[in-house]
Amino acid sequence: MIHLYAFTFPGAGLPAVSGIGGAELDSCRIADVAAVVSEVGDDDPGGEREAVLAHGLVVEALRDATDAVVPVRFGERFAGRDELAAAVGDRVADLRERLAEVRGCVEFGVRMLAETRGATTPRAVGGAAYMHERLASVAQADAVAAELHRPLARCARASVVTPGAGHAAAYLVRDDERPDFERALAGFVAAHPEVTVVCTGPWAPYSFAEGA
């Protein structure tokens, strides 16, 4: 049985890391894309924390080793290369397009907490006044979130915003745009010391794999 980690272009070098269970990584060419795989035993549980971490480490190592990688969600396994090729065959054109879109890019995750530092619980006499106060607070938070998002989106090839309180988004950033992205983020943080912003990355472009 083989475990699938990610897709890349044929000829891309494999990182010097081990796969799940210490297995050696291999590249399986399917038309003009390459699947990065490793052998796993039939009795491998496949869901243990160590396996999940190993999968993630391989994907991140691929990001360092090649300029285009489309991660695959954990758990994709096949009886052999023929089964893998059959499953991927109809998706080659789409995978090739995704690889071209993420080439030379990394993902950054940016999250702004909904509540500002030092905020207090709103005081209101009646229910209507309380709701008006909360609506005003939400509107203010949305405005600040938009102020955070706009300059970051200008520095990114694409972005995915998660609906909900505060602001949580993933940004696909080209390597040559990283300095501008980081400056835009630092500028917002300096201008808004009252909010908490958390940035993680660079990551492989998980949020832009679109179900691969």
ZIRA-V707328 format. One record per pair of residues at least 4 apart in sequence whose C-alpha atoms are under 7 Angstrom apart, sorted by the first residue. I is the first residue (numbers start at 1). J is the second residue. Records with the same first field share a line. If there is no record, write none. Layout:
BEGIN
I=J / J
END
This chain:
BEGIN
1=39 / 40 / 41 / 42 / 77 / 78 / 79 / 80
2=37 / 38 / 39 / 40 / 77 / 78 / 79 / 80
3=37 / 38 / 39 / 40 / 76 / 77 / 78
4=35 / 36 / 37 / 76 / 77
5=36 / 37 / 55 / 59 / 71 / 72
6=35 / 36 / 59 / 69 / 70 / 71 / 72
7=33 / 34 / 35 / 36 / 69 / 70 / 71
8=12 / 33 / 34 / 35 / 68 / 69 / 70 / 99
9=32 / 33 / 34
10=29 / 32 / 33 / 34
12=66
13=65 / 66
14=62 / 65
15=61 / 62 / 65
17=58
18=22 / 23 / 24 / 25
19=23 / 24 / 25 / 38 / 54 / 55 / 58
20=51 / 54 / 55
23=38 / 39
24=38
25=36 / 37 / 38
26=36 / 37 / 38
27=34 / 35 / 36 / 37
28=34 / 35 / 36
29=33 / 34 / 35
30=34 / 85
33=92 / 96
40=44
46=51 / 75
47=51 / 52
48=52
49=53
50=54
51=55
52=56 / 74
53=57
54=58
55=59 / 74
56=60
57=61
58=62
59=63 / 71 / 204
60=64 / 203 / 204
61=65
62=66 / 69
63=67 / 69 / 204
67=103 / 104
68=99 / 102 / 103 / 104
69=99
70=99 / 205 / 209
71=206 / 209 / 212
72=212
73=212
78=83 / 84
79=83
80=84
81=85
82=86
83=87
84=88
85=89
88=92
91=95
92=96
93=97
94=98
95=99
96=100
97=101
98=102
99=103
104=174 / 175
105=172 / 173 / 174 / 175
106=172 / 173 / 174 / 202 / 203 / 204 / 205
107=170 / 171 / 172 / 173 / 201 / 202 / 203 / 204 / 205
108=170 / 171 / 172 / 199 / 200 / 201 / 202 / 203
109=169 / 170 / 171 / 199 / 200 / 201
110=168 / 169 / 170 / 198 / 199 / 200
111=167 / 168 / 169 / 197 / 198 / 199
112=166 / 167 / 168 / 196 / 197 / 198
113=166 / 167 / 195 / 196 / 197
114=141 / 165 / 166
115=119
116=194 / 195 / 196
117=194 / 195 / 196
124=129 / 130
125=129
126=130
127=131
128=132
129=133
130=134
131=135
132=136
133=137
134=138
135=139
136=140
137=141
138=142
139=143
140=144
141=145 / 166
142=146
143=147
144=148
145=149 / 166 / 167
146=150
148=152 / 188
149=153
150=154
151=155 / 184
152=156 / 181 / 184 / 185
153=159
155=173 / 177 / 180 / 181
156=171 / 172 / 173 / 174
157=172 / 173 / 174
158=171 / 172
159=169 / 170 / 171 / 172
160=169 / 170 / 171
161=168 / 169 / 170
162=168 / 169
170=207
172=205
173=177 / 178
174=178
177=181
178=182
179=183
180=184
181=185
182=186
183=187
184=188
185=189
186=190
187=191
188=192
189=193
205=209
END
